[in-house]
Each structure stands twice: as structure tokens, then as C-alpha cells.
């Protein structure tokens, strides 16, 4: 169990910036810059760019962002690096809700892959330390995933439904999938957007062997099905340890309480099964039938949030109560050693977050003052267990990570 409370107060002293070119003077308002990252280096992947590129995942959408690199150990996993840091040193936020939990490790992890890119409106990245705004996890930066939503139509009298079906196919791994979604306007103050998606990715077919530019020696990873079948190196293309199955679902309800104040109720689910680690399925030094795979990678997030301006003195209010559950089940099968290892981790997180700001207070003609304040509290309940099974004896032995897992496998 892990509890943490983060309280942050940010004072912004802004000064209008002026630019002059060809005799024309322009004054730039700093509010947009402050919202995007308080003047720090930042970048945005827009909804139009997401639709144009059709990234395979949320991390994949960040590959072209300056200062960001993406490490990928498996076909169904990816971890973004910001300014050379990843894992627990980069905070991931989905619609303002913290995705980081107490089991985030320092190195690369697969959890941002559980954000469905088809549900996103945009991605925002703040590069460099952003702990004042986002808390102690934001050493390398912050990655904000902002989901799509349907705005209530103030001029509508009645009910309106708009279904949509999206399908895709990729030849490199024979990936196929579809998403069905429904947008609904329920009067002039309420709107709903929800959907369900599925995709199946097969073995990835690449260009062939990757060799060292110095001595021409081959890379140990990945292994190829043609290699294991005894075919010559020129025929090696289909990578072992790739492919996965994925199911996602989501629903988002927006109700307008006042012209600039609304309540949001949302739920998002991700279910991935049978995703092998490419570098460990099989390992370079191991027999071809050994494999480490993530059998189940599940995440469920639900939250209710009050957002907008609550009067003249409270601006940009975001009061959010959230519940999130991470579930991960992995297995390492070693048939020739007649051993199987199993691990399971479950993290239940209850969170409460508040952020708001004051209106701009003018300090003369050259500067203004704005106070942004807030806190977040989250409580992680971690359940972790592991076991080792001697398959020849049908004997299950619990490992030190937690209680006996044998009866639940």
C-alpha cells in the first residue's frame, strides 16, 4: 500500500511579449503558453495528426516529437523517454488523472501502451522537470493524454445519435481491427461519446537480418521463424515473439451545469492478451520453445470530474475523483527445463485531485499576476504474487513476492 499527497501552488508573473516586424507590432497573450507548460519546452500531437498518421499506439504517436524517444521491447509494448528519462521519472496523465502507480519502475514499462490512441483528441508533452505543476514524478517531463469528447449542442431541442465505424488493416503484421462508436446529444445540455474496439496482430514481418556496420555480425534479437525452421539467412523475415490481441472500451458523458461549468463522468477499459517479450521469446541463448509473455495486461479507469469556471474568483476548476485498476499476469515457459514461472500484480488506486486558478490580476501596464493552486491524493493498494511450477511433477511452489498463486492459475 502506498499513500501520497502532493500540494502545489504556482505563482505566475506574466509580462506581455512584443514582437516587431516590417513596422507591425503584436502583443502575445501568455495564457495559452502557461496552460501548455508554463513557458517550458513543449509539443502537441493534434487530433488531425493522429488521424493522418494512424499510430499503432499512444507511445508510437510520440515518435516525431522533439526530445522524445520511444523504446520498444515487444510488439505490444512501448515506453516513451522524455529528456532521457522514462518509467517513474516521467508522469503520465490521462485527462488529468495520474496513470503512474506505486509499481512503476525506474526503467521502461509498458503501461502507456494501455492508452487507446483512437480515443485521444491530442497528446501534450512538457519536456524537462515539471514537478511544480504535476508532482514529484515529473522529473523528465509530463505526458498528457487528452481524450475526445462530445460537446453539448446548446441549440438542440431533442435527441440526436451519430454512429461511426472505423476499420484498419496493416500488412506488416497482418494486423486487423475495428472500432464502433456512438455519439449522442441528449437535449441541449448533455452529450455522450462511447465505443468499443478490437484488434488482432500476428507475427511481424521485417526486412530481414540486422547486422553490425563494423564487423557485419548479426543482432541476437529478434529470432525468426525461418531461422528456427533451418532456412538460409536470406529467407529470415518473420519475427518470433510478436503479435497480441487487444480489446478496448470507453464511455464519456458530459453535462453542462452553466455556460462555463460542466460535469464529466467517464470510464475507459483496456484488455490485452498474449503479448510476448520479443527479446525473451525466445532469449538469444535459450532453446526456441522458451518464451516470456504478458498473458494479461488490463487497465480500467473511471472518474467523475467538475470542470470550468466556478464564479469570478475560481477559474479553470478541475475537481476529480477517480478509481483505477491495473492487472498484469506474466508467464515464463521453459519446456526443456520442465519449469514454468508465473507472476501476477494488481494495483487498485483511488485518487482525488483539485486544481484551480485565480483571474489575472494586473500589476500595472507591464505585468499581471495569476495564482494556480491544487493538490492530489492517491492511495495504491498493491497485491503481488508469484509461483514456480515443476511441470513434470505437477508441483507448484510459491515464490517470495507474495502468497500462494497455484490454486488460482
Secondary structure, DSSP 4 states (H G I P E B T S, - for coil): -EEEEEEEEEEEEE--EEEEETTEEEEE-SHHHHHHHTTS-EEEE-HHHHHHH--SSTGGGGTTSTTEEEEEEETTEEEEEETTB-GGGEEEEETTEE---TT--SS--SGGGGS-GGGEEEEEEEES--HHHH-TT-SSEEEEEEE------TT--SEEEEEEEEEEEETTTTEEEEEEEEEEEESSSEEEEEEEEEEEE---B-SS--B-TTT-PBPS---BHHHHTT--GGG--BBSS--EEEEEEEEEEEEEEETTEEEEEEEEEEEEEEEE-GGGTT-TTS-TT-EEEEEEEEEEEEEEEEEE--SSS-EEEEEEEEEEEEEEEEEEEEGGGTEEEEEEEEEEEEEEEEEEEPPPEE-SSS-EEEEEEEEEEEEEEEEEEEEEEETTTTEEEE-TTSS--GGG-
